[in-house]
Amino acid sequence: MPHVLLATDADSLAEDVFAALADEDMTVSRVRAGVDVRPAVTELKPDLVVLDMQIGNMGGVAASIDLRLEAEAGRVPDTRILMLLDRDADQWIARQAQADAELVKPVDAFRLRRAAMALLAE
């Protein structure tokens, strides 16, 4: 069963992601701060990490870069990353942060599920 880790401090976004992804075939866990992403990935070994671009003082971009650098060093598993962006113009920065895919908020449940399933299938 695939496990998704969500990183967001926005309760409404978390509710949308849980509604779209959590079911009998997929589990979703949540952290509320970017600094908690790496320890959660180390502990939970999720199949997919969904990062909100705007999280407190360490956002999704920094968390994505951190995961990629730590995976290159062999300290965390290499994990697929889906970044949730605030606007279309943020796609460039998501690519620089080596996210595997991105979606612009507000999150549409169908598009989110489709993107997650595509990343999990790779």
C-alpha positions in Angstrom: 0.0 0.0 0.0 1.5 3.4 -1.0 2.3 5.9 1.7 2.2 9.6 1.1 3.8 12.2 3.3 2.2 15.7 3.2 4.0 18.7 4.4 1.8 21.8 5.0 0.9 24.1 7.8 -2.5 24.9 6.1 -5.3 22.8 7.6 -7.6 23.5 4.7 -5.0 22.2 2.2 -4.3 19.2 4.4 -8.1 18.4 4.4 -8.2 18.6 0.6 -5.1 16.3 0.2 -6.4 13.8 2.7 -9.8 13.8 0.9 -8.2 13.2 -2.5 -5.6 10.6 -1.5 -6.3 8.8 1.7 -8.4 5.7 1.2 -8.3 1.9 1.7 -5.5 1.7 -0.9 -3.3 4.6 0.2 -2.2 6.1 3.5 -1.3 9.7 4.1 0.7 11.2 7.0 1.3 14.9 7.7 4.0 17.1 9.1 3.4 20.8 9.7 6.9 22.2 9.2 9.5 21.9 6.4 12.2 21.0 9.0 10.2 17.9 9.9 10.2 16.5 6.3 13.6 14.9 6.4 13.1 13.1 9.7 9.7 11.9 8.6 11.1 10.6 5.3 13.8 8.8 7.3 11.3 7.2 9.7 8.3 6.6 7.5 10.0 5.9 4.1 7.0 7.3 2.1 6.5 6.5 -1.6 5.6 10.1 -2.3 6.2 13.4 -0.6 3.7 16.2 -1.3 5.2 19.6 -0.4 3.3 22.8 0.0 5.5 25.6 -1.4 4.7 27.9 1.5 5.4 26.3 4.9 6.5 28.5 7.8 10.2 29.3 7.6 11.4 26.3 5.6 9.1 25.9 2.6 8.6 23.2 0.1 11.4 24.4 -2.1 14.0 24.2 0.7 12.6 20.8 1.8 12.8 19.4 -1.7 16.4 20.6 -2.2 17.2 19.1 1.3 15.7 15.7 0.4 17.6 15.6 -3.0 20.9 16.4 -1.4 20.4 13.9 1.4 19.3 11.2 -1.0 22.4 11.8 -3.2 24.5 11.4 0.0 22.7 8.1 0.8 21.2 9.4 4.1 17.6 9.2 3.1 15.7 7.1 0.5 15.2 8.7 -2.9 11.5 9.7 -2.9 9.2 11.1 -5.5 8.2 14.7 -4.8 5.0 16.6 -5.8 5.1 20.3 -5.0 2.0 22.4 -4.6 2.6 25.9 -5.9 0.9 29.2 -5.3 1.0 30.3 -9.0 2.1 29.2 -12.4 5.2 31.3 -12.3 6.5 29.1 -9.4 6.9 26.2 -11.8 10.5 27.3 -12.6 11.5 27.2 -8.9 9.9 23.8 -8.4 12.0 22.4 -11.3 15.1 24.0 -9.8 14.3 22.3 -6.5 14.1 19.0 -8.5 10.5 18.3 -7.7 9.2 15.4 -9.9 5.9 17.2 -10.6 4.0 20.2 -9.5 0.4 21.4 -9.3 -0.9 25.0 -8.8 -3.3 25.6 -5.9 -6.1 25.5 -5.3 -5.8 21.8 -5.5 -8.4 19.9 -7.6 -8.9 16.5 -6.1 -9.0 14.7 -9.5 -5.8 16.3 -10.7 -4.0 15.7 -7.4 -5.0 12.0 -7.4 -4.0 11.6 -11.0 -0.6 13.3 -10.4 0.1 11.2 -7.3 -0.9 8.0 -9.1 1.4 8.8 -12.0 4.3 9.5 -9.7 3.7 6.3 -7.7 3.6 4.3 -11.0 7.1 5.4 -12.0 
